[in-house]
Amino acid sequence: MGPLDVWDLSPLLSLWMNRFYIYMGCALGLTLCICVQIIKKQVTRSQEKRVPGAPDSSLSPQKKQTHVSGVKIFYGSQTGTAKGFAVVLAKAVTSLDLPVAIINLKEYDPDDSLIGEITSKTVCAFLVATYTDGCPTESAEWFCKWLEESANDFRFGKTYLKGLRYAVFGLGDSAYRSHFNKVSTNVDKWLWMLGAQRVLTRGEGDCNAVQSKHGSIEADFTAWKTKFISRLQALQRGEKKACGGNCKRGKCESAQHGPGEARPHPQGELHPGDAEEEEPCESSSEDELGTQDYQSLTSVVDVEDLGNIMNPVKREKREKSHQDGKAAMQRNPEKTEDGEGRAMITPALREALTKQGYQLIGSHSGVKLCRWTKVFIGFIQILFLFSATYLFLSIYFVCAHMCGGQSTAYRIWFSLWALGTKLSFSVTAATWMAPVWFSAVLLWYTSHAVRGSR
Ligand SMILES: Cc1cc2nc3c(=O)[nH]c(=O)nc-3n(C[C@H](O)[C@H](O)[C@H](O)COP(=O)(O)O)c2cc1C
């Protein structure tokens, strides 16, 4: 009696006989699964672009006139003040019958989502605190890093965030003099540099009650909040400019202002107290630079002029990296004095990137694998595990056979080995379905390429 006689393999045999139908079914199932996934993703993405609960603009002609679909309040807080302000602001916004979302900057990926705020007609409010040396809170670190890099990266261009409406309120302490409210100043500046539209002049909250414009940081915030709400109402009515649209080169020429009043500089160089002097003024880099300057910035550049344009940029970058180097030297003298290159990934950035799901490679690069690639790698790993097991089984079987072993263990191993052989044949046969697999993979890849190309 042969070892195979012990086992009833008829169900497996019938499976083998009908293998082509099985392959066909599997391939069809997989293709359908991928299609459903793609459709689901598209639907979710289009829903994400709308603020939750926002009216569907396609429903009626009246709703098509929606100027503000909702408000997103982003906060970067360490001890909770900014978060508390976000809740208060959200309550005030709700009274305007507008959907509102409060978002911790820690949980927000600007790379994926910020551009979506433009199409969704959202107004974004940023409430950000400043900490030691003018640094952002840990939760806002990645957001600020991304914003700074994008604003200074010529590939993003001056219109990357064109149409994004935003307002910034900063939390700080004027006792920190030169670093007072630095984060809010920078966030305001970087958003502006990327072409976003400032709907209200930046507000500054000062913990230093003596210096605070309204007597306390809470009062500073309340004053800014009142302006923000009335600006929102105006935006809801479809009013584009609060100051009659005469803003040019950072100076508002409307009748409300006398000449010589302090204005927000495009670079955001406001001095403590300046911000609150402003009337709400909608502006973007395009507005403030003036059409001609703006066109010269964005239009096609003669290759010969490119050097002239890039030289100051390069010089600025060199100076910046020189300053950064100096700062690093102060922070970590042993390292730089040794002549060792400054690490491009700081510990904080490393942590932020790891949290974002990046795998860091070496000192200055990282990758983020998409879910499907991870699934694919997992699949390959399982396949490898099976192959290795099968190989060991084969070795064992050959050895046992050579030793003439006919024990129960031998018979079990033999059956497993025989099953493995059948399976491996099945896998080979499955490749006959290559065209179907290929189209499924192509479908998957195209959907990813579309997602990636924005
Ligand atoms: C250790 C420490 C450092 C700070 N550094 C600055 C600073 O450099 N510039 C500034 O404007 N405010 C600074 N502040 C003030 C905070 O920004 C202010 O307290 C703010 O309200 C904190 O907001 P939060 O509670 O949302 O974190 C600092 C506060 C602390 C406790």
The ligand as an SDF file (V2000), in Angstrom:
LIG
                    3D

 31 33  0  0  0  0  0  0  0  0999 V2000
    9.1090   77.5240   27.7280 C   0  0  0  0  0  0  0  0  0  0  0  0
    8.3290   78.5490   26.9820 C   0  0  0  0  0  0  0  0  0  0  0  0
    8.9090   79.2190   25.9250 C   0  0  0  0  0  0  0  0  0  0  0  0
    8.2050   80.1890   25.2220 C   0  0  0  0  0  0  0  0  0  0  0  0
    8.8020   80.8350   24.1690 N   0  0  0  0  0  0  0  0  0  0  0  0
    8.1200   81.7850   23.5120 C   0  0  0  0  0  0  0  0  0  0  0  0
    8.7480   82.5020   22.4560 C   0  0  0  0  0  0  0  0  0  0  0  0
    9.8840   82.2920   22.0910 O   0  0  0  0  0  0  0  0  0  0  0  0
    8.0060   83.4560   21.8160 N   0  0  0  0  0  0  0  0  0  0  0  0
    6.7240   83.7290   22.1520 C   0  0  0  0  0  0  0  0  0  0  0  0
    6.1300   84.6010   21.5300 O   0  0  0  0  0  0  0  0  0  0  0  0
    6.1230   83.0720   23.1700 N   0  0  0  0  0  0  0  0  0  0  0  0
    6.7770   82.1150   23.8550 C   0  0  0  0  0  0  0  0  0  0  0  0
    6.1700   81.4360   24.8750 N   0  0  0  0  0  0  0  0  0  0  0  0
    4.7880   81.7770   25.2500 C   0  0  0  0  0  0  0  0  0  0  0  0
    3.7600   80.7850   24.6780 C   0  0  0  0  0  0  0  0  0  0  0  0
    3.6880   80.8790   23.3010 O   0  0  0  0  0  0  0  0  0  0  0  0
    2.3880   81.1110   25.2680 C   0  0  0  0  0  0  0  0  0  0  0  0
    2.4230   80.7520   26.6290 O   0  0  0  0  0  0  0  0  0  0  0  0
    1.2330   80.4140   24.5940 C   0  0  0  0  0  0  0  0  0  0  0  0
    0.0490   80.9160   25.1190 O   0  0  0  0  0  0  0  0  0  0  0  0
    1.2370   78.9180   24.7700 C   0  0  0  0  0  0  0  0  0  0  0  0
    0.1770   78.3710   24.0370 O   0  0  0  0  0  0  0  0  0  0  0  0
   -0.3210   76.8670   24.2610 P   0  0  0  0  0  0  0  0  0  0  0  0
   -0.8640   76.7840   25.6660 O   0  0  0  0  0  0  0  0  0  0  0  0
   -1.3850   76.6520   23.2470 O   0  0  0  0  0  0  0  0  0  0  0  0
    0.8300   75.9450   24.0680 O   0  0  0  0  0  0  0  0  0  0  0  0
    6.8760   80.4750   25.5930 C   0  0  0  0  0  0  0  0  0  0  0  0
    6.2780   79.8140   26.6640 C   0  0  0  0  0  0  0  0  0  0  0  0
    7.0070   78.8460   27.3640 C   0  0  0  0  0  0  0  0  0  0  0  0
    6.3380   78.1410   28.4900 C   0  0  0  0  0  0  0  0  0  0  0  0
  1  2  1  0
  2  3  1  0
  2 30  2  0
  3  4  2  0
  4  5  1  0
  4 28  1  0
  5  6  2  0
  6  7  1  0
  6 13  1  0
  7  8  2  0
  7  9  1  0
  9 10  1  0
 10 11  2  0
 10 12  1  0
 12 13  2  0
 13 14  1  0
 14 15  1  0
 14 28  1  0
 15 16  1  0
 16 17  1  0
 16 18  1  0
 18 19  1  0
 18 20  1  0
 20 21  1  0
 20 22  1  0
 22 23  1  0
 23 24  1  0
 24 25  2  0
 24 26  1  0
 24 27  1  0
 28 29  2  0
 29 30  1  0
 30 31  1  0
M  END
$$$$
